[in-house]
């Protein structure tokens, strides 16, 4: 299995600039979901499958292999976990969650109540770092 590699052609870039290679990797089905679920700590394969709801075992297995090859996820005694680079990436993605809610309020104002609840949930989750549910 081969991941998108910087310096090689990837989706959206013939030159494979690092950012485009990363976007290609993260754009694969469920890659971001797996990283998102692991942001609060290790999880077993089964726990990840349950947290990701509709992911098939085959897709989860493929994403885990790719994210391990990309050095964003590793296997531990407790299950799968983010590597230091994976943790750094997840921290960089956190502001996108807040920004996405603001964006959602603009493009889907009919769902404002839902977005406000999501904002409250995110704030509560940030206050209790041991929470492993999705947001």
C-alpha positions as CSV (number, residue, x, y, z in Angstrom):
1,X,0.0,0.0,0.0
2,X,1.4,3.4,-0.9
3,X,0.5,6.7,0.5
4,X,0.6,10.0,-1.4
5,X,4.2,11.2,-1.2
6,X,5.6,14.6,-1.3
7,X,7.6,15.1,-4.5
8,X,5.5,12.6,-6.5
9,X,2.3,13.5,-8.5
10,X,-0.8,13.5,-6.3
11,X,-4.4,14.5,-6.8
12,X,-4.3,18.2,-7.5
13,X,-0.6,18.6,-8.0
14,X,1.8,17.1,-10.6
15,X,4.8,18.3,-8.6
16,X,3.5,16.7,-5.3
17,X,4.2,19.7,-3.1
18,X,4.0,18.6,0.5
19,X,0.7,20.3,1.3
20,X,-1.0,18.8,-1.7
21,X,0.3,15.3,-0.8
22,X,-1.0,15.8,2.7
23,X,-4.4,16.9,1.4
24,X,-4.5,13.9,-0.9
25,X,-3.8,11.6,2.1
26,X,-6.3,13.3,4.4
27,X,-8.9,13.5,1.6
28,X,-9.1,9.7,1.5
29,X,-12.4,8.3,2.8
30,X,-12.4,8.2,6.6
31,X,-8.7,9.4,7.0
32,X,-9.8,12.5,8.8
33,X,-12.4,10.6,10.8
34,X,-9.8,8.2,12.2
35,X,-7.5,11.1,13.1
36,X,-10.4,12.9,14.7
37,X,-11.4,9.9,16.8
38,X,-7.8,9.3,18.0
39,X,-7.2,13.0,19.1
40,X,-8.1,12.2,22.7
41,X,-6.1,9.0,23.0
42,X,-5.7,5.4,21.9
43,X,-8.5,3.3,20.7
44,X,-8.9,-0.3,19.6
45,X,-9.9,-1.3,16.1
46,X,-13.4,-2.1,17.4
47,X,-13.7,1.1,19.3
48,X,-12.6,3.1,16.2
49,X,-15.1,1.2,14.0
50,X,-17.9,2.0,16.5
51,X,-16.9,5.7,16.8
52,X,-16.7,6.1,13.0
53,X,-20.2,4.6,12.7
54,X,-20.6,3.6,9.1
55,X,-16.9,2.7,8.3
56,X,-16.4,-0.9,7.0
57,X,-13.7,-3.0,8.6
58,X,-11.9,-3.1,5.2
59,X,-11.8,0.7,4.8
60,X,-10.7,1.1,8.5
61,X,-8.0,-1.4,8.0
62,X,-6.8,0.4,4.8
63,X,-6.9,3.8,6.5
64,X,-5.0,2.6,9.5
65,X,-2.3,1.1,7.3
66,X,-1.9,4.3,5.3
67,X,-1.9,6.5,8.4
68,X,0.7,4.3,10.0
69,X,2.8,4.4,6.8
70,X,2.4,8.2,6.9
71,X,3.7,8.2,10.5
72,X,0.5,9.8,11.8
73,X,-0.8,6.7,13.6
74,X,1.0,3.9,15.5
75,X,-0.1,0.7,17.1
76,X,0.3,0.5,20.9
77,X,-0.7,-1.9,23.6
78,X,-3.9,0.1,24.1
79,X,-4.8,0.0,20.4
80,X,-4.1,2.7,17.8
81,X,-2.8,6.1,18.7
82,X,-1.6,9.3,17.1
83,X,2.1,9.7,16.8
84,X,3.6,13.0,17.9
85,X,3.2,14.2,14.3
86,X,-0.4,13.0,14.3
87,X,-1.1,14.9,17.6
88,X,0.5,18.0,16.1
89,X,-1.7,17.6,13.0
90,X,-4.9,17.1,15.1
91,X,-4.1,20.3,17.1
92,X,-3.6,22.2,13.8
93,X,-7.1,20.9,12.7
94,X,-8.9,22.1,15.8
95,X,-9.3,25.7,14.6
96,X,-10.9,24.4,11.4
97,X,-13.7,22.9,13.5
98,X,-14.5,26.3,15.0
99,X,-14.2,28.0,11.7
100,X,-16.4,25.4,10.1
101,X,-19.2,26.2,12.5
102,X,-19.0,29.9,11.6
103,X,-19.0,29.0,8.0
104,X,-22.0,26.7,8.5
105,X,-23.9,29.6,10.1
106,X,-23.4,31.5,6.9
107,X,-24.2,28.9,4.3
108,X,-26.9,26.9,6.2
109,X,-28.5,29.4,8.6
110,X,-31.7,27.3,8.7
111,X,-29.6,24.9,10.9
112,X,-28.4,27.6,13.3
113,X,-29.8,25.9,16.3
114,X,-27.9,22.7,15.4
115,X,-24.7,24.7,14.8
116,X,-25.0,26.5,18.1
117,X,-25.4,23.2,19.9
118,X,-22.3,21.9,18.2
119,X,-20.4,25.0,19.3
120,X,-21.5,24.4,22.9
121,X,-20.5,20.8,22.7
122,X,-17.0,21.7,21.3
123,X,-16.5,24.2,24.1
124,X,-17.5,21.6,26.7
125,X,-15.2,19.0,25.1
126,X,-12.3,21.5,25.1
127,X,-12.9,22.0,28.8
128,X,-12.8,18.2,29.5
129,X,-9.9,16.7,27.5
130,X,-10.7,13.1,28.5
131,X,-13.9,13.1,26.4
132,X,-13.5,10.7,23.4
133,X,-16.8,11.4,21.6
134,X,-16.9,13.0,18.2
135,X,-17.7,16.6,17.5
